[in-house]
């Protein structure tokens, strides 16, 4: 299976998600590419659109290894290997990554109150999953906010990652799960980088769409 671009991938996911009874639904994209996938899903489901900003907490001696994850509210989870970090290392990394999340949020121009997820149908998406580390971290932190249902909607992911991803949510929807996986971009005809400006544009459109719908006007 191939996708023309991220919008096409989102449209295909939306077809699979349509027709269900959602509870105050919200679609969350992982920036940057995930927001382009999230946009057509939000439109199709009459759902709110937003981003989830998550950063991995890195090992102090091997930065490529994750010892946990943190979101913009300061919520964080730690992996068992965090117990081997020297005193103060976890807190230092936590502060560093939280500052980076806030910098990213300001850059996207969405510094207002974060949406409440408790009791809502939450759909998390990205343009694809490779290792799954960031996506799993996002699922863990979203689950802690007590949503009504938490759906992982992914265009493409390696077949050997599905079991792990499925454990972190109420339902996993993956359109294509090849056994031979090279890179996410290999399954797209067009996979150009998504700019912060594009993410901001889509978030603004999503906000306008929601406001018109709530006012009783045409979306």
N, C-alpha and C positions, 0 to 999 in steps of 0.2 A: 504494500500500500504506500502511495505517495500523496503528498499534499502540495497544492499549488503554492500556498504561502500560509502564514499563521492565521489569517482571517478565514481561509478555507478550512483549516483544521478546527477552528472554533465553531464554524458553521456545522461541520460534521458531528462534533460533540453535542452541539445544541439539538440536532435532530434526535440523538439518542436520549436526551434529557427532557425533551418536550412531552407535554401531556400528563405530567405528574402533579400531585397535590403538594405544592411547596408551602412552607411556613415562613412568610416574610423573607424571601430568599435574597442572598447576597453572593455575588461571584467575586472571588479574590484571585488576582493574578500575581504571580511572582515576577517582579520587574527583571529585565525589561520586556523580553519576548512574551512572557505569559500574559501581559496585559492586552496585547493584540489578540491573543486567543480568547481571553475572557470577554472582550467587548461583544462579539456576536452572540455569545452564550447569554450574557446579561440582557441583550436586546430581545432575544427569542423567549426568554423566561420572564420578561418584565421584572427583572431583578436589579437590585442595586449593584454598582460596580466599584471596586476599590482594589487596593494593593495590600499585600502582606509583605512586610520587610523583616527578613530574618537573616541573621549572620551566624556563621559557625564560630564557636569559640575554639581557638587553636592551641595545640600543644606548644608549650614554651620552648621545647628543644627540637621539635619537628613540626613546624607550622603547617605542613601539608596534612597533618593528622588532626581530626576533630576530637575535642574533649567534651563537646556539648553544643548548645545553640541558645541564642537569645533573640527576643523580639523587641519592638520599639517601646513596649510598656515596661520593659525591664524584666519581664518573666524570662527565666532561663531554666534549662535542663542540663544535667551533667551526665556524661557517660561514666562507666566504672573506672576508666583509665584516668579520670580527673583526680582520683585519689593519690596518684603518683606525682602530681605537680608540686613544686616547691612552695613554701608559705608565701602568700600574697600574689602568686602568679595568676590564679584564677580570677581574683578580684581585679587585677590590673587589666587582664584581657577582657573581662566583662565591661569595664568602663570604656576601654578603647573601642570595642565593637558597638556599644550603645551610642557613643558619640558619632560613629560612622553611620549608623542607622538614622540618627537625627539629621545628620548632614544630607543624607540621601532624601529624606522626607522633605526638608526645606528646598532642596534642588527641584523636587517634583512639584513644588508649590501647593502642597496639601498638608498644611500644618494645623488644621482645625482638629476638633475632637474626633477620636477614633470611633468607628461604629461599634455598637454593642452586638455581640454575637450570641449571647445566651438565648436559648429557645428558638433560634433561627435555623433555617436550612442554609448551610454554608457549602459552597462549591469552590474547591481550590484547584487552580489549573496552572500549567506552564506550557511552553512550546514543546516540551519533551523532558524525559528523564534519562540521565546516563548512569551515574552512581546511585542517585536517589538521596544523597546525604542532605542537601538543602531542602528537598521536598519533604522528606521524613521529619526534619526538624520543624518545618512549618506545620505539618499535621499534628505533631506532638503539642506544640504551643497553642494551636487552635482548639484542639480537643480539651485542653485545660480550661477553656472559656465556656464550656457546657453548651455547645450548640444543640439544636433539636436533632439534626442529622449533619454529618460531615462526609461530603462526597469528594473523592479525588478523581478529577477528570483530566486525562492525559492523552494526547494524540499518539505518542509512541514512547515505548520504554523497553529495555531488554527483558526477555522472557524470565530470566532468573532473578529479576528484581520484583516481580509482581507479588510474590508471597509476602515479602517484607513490607511493601507499600500497602497491601491490603490489610495488614494487621493494624495500621495506624488510622484507619477510617471506618465508617459504617459501610461504605460501598466504594469499590474501585471500578472506574470505567476507563479502559485503555483500548483505543481503536486498533493499535498494531503493536504486537509484542514479538519481534523477530528473535530467533535464537542467535543469529549472527548480527551483532550490533557494533557499528563502527563509531558513529557520532549522530547526534540529533539532526544536524543539518543535512545529513545524507538522505533523509527521507522527505526533503522539501525541494521543490523546483526553485523557489526563491527564498533565501534565508539571510537577507541582509541584516546587519545590526540594527536594533531599534534604539532610537535616540531618547534621551530624557524628555526632549520637547514633544516627541510623539506620545510618550506615556502621559505627559501632562495634558496634551490635547484630548486623548481618549478619556481620561478621568474627568475632564471638564464636560465633555459630551455626555458621559454617563450621569453626571450630576444634573445637567440640564434635562436629560431624559427623565430622570426620577422626579424632579421637581414638577415637570409638566404633567406627568402621570398622576402624581399626588394631588395636583390642582384640578384634575378632571379633564385636562386638555388632551390633545392628540400627541402621542409620544414622538 
